[in-house]
Structures are given as C-alpha cells and as structure tokens.
Amino acid sequence: MKNLQSVEISGVLAGKIWMPSCYAWKDFNVKFVPGGYHFAREWHGMRDALCDITNDGDFQSAGIVEACIKVTWQEDNKRSTVLRNELNLDAKLLQGFKADPEAADAYFCGGFEE
C-alpha cells in the first residue's frame, strides 16, 4: 500500500501585479504533506494546491508560466520518489491557473516592459 509523504510544486508565477502596476515574475516552491506539519501545507489535492500558490499578495492576478512537481510516497517500508516532472499547463485542470500569453512571452523573452 502506498502512503503519500509529500508533494512539492515549484515554478514561476508571472503577470501584471497590483503594485506597482507592471509585469513581474517570481519563483515559488511549496511543499504539501498529509496532515500538515511545520514548514509545509496540508495536501487537499491539486486544485487546492494551485489556488494556494496563485493567491499570493501582489501576484494574485499572475499565473503559472512553468512548474514542476515532485511526489514522495512510502510503500512497504521503502521510500519511493517520483522524479520531478513538468506540469502540462495545457491540461484542463491547470487552465484557470496558467499565465496569460503576454506575461508568458515577457517572461521567456526576458523583458517585462509595458
């Protein structure tokens, strides 16, 4: 039987931020665990995790430009880890959390000028 140990999601948020009103980006790295422990949030599923990541102060109107996920579980007293995999931002579940095309272009082209 597999028991979830942790889910870690890391990546980049980009978009128009509230103050100052401009395009910006920032890295994120969030760890979720069943039951919630110090320095980690409780895991309630992928949608809840994405809401937690994107509801971040000035970056609430920004979206995810790129992201990776790492899942660790224990099976039969052995610790197993899935290596980091890129999240498919075109997946239906991620559509509401994806950065707008203008923000993504600005991030990948290296410029956030308006």
Secondary structure as GFF3:
##gff-version 3
##sequence-region A 1 114
A	DSSP	beta_strand	2	16	.	.	.	ID=ss1
A	DSSP	beta_strand	23	33	.	.	.	ID=ss2
A	DSSP	beta_strand	41	42	.	.	.	ID=ss3
A	DSSP	alpha_helix	46	54	.	.	.	ID=ss4
A	DSSP	three_ten_helix	57	59	.	.	.	ID=ss5
A	DSSP	beta_strand	63	75	.	.	.	ID=ss6
A	DSSP	beta_strand	78	86	.	.	.	ID=ss7
A	DSSP	three_ten_helix	92	97	.	.	.	ID=ss8
A	DSSP	alpha_helix	101	109	.	.	.	ID=ss9
###
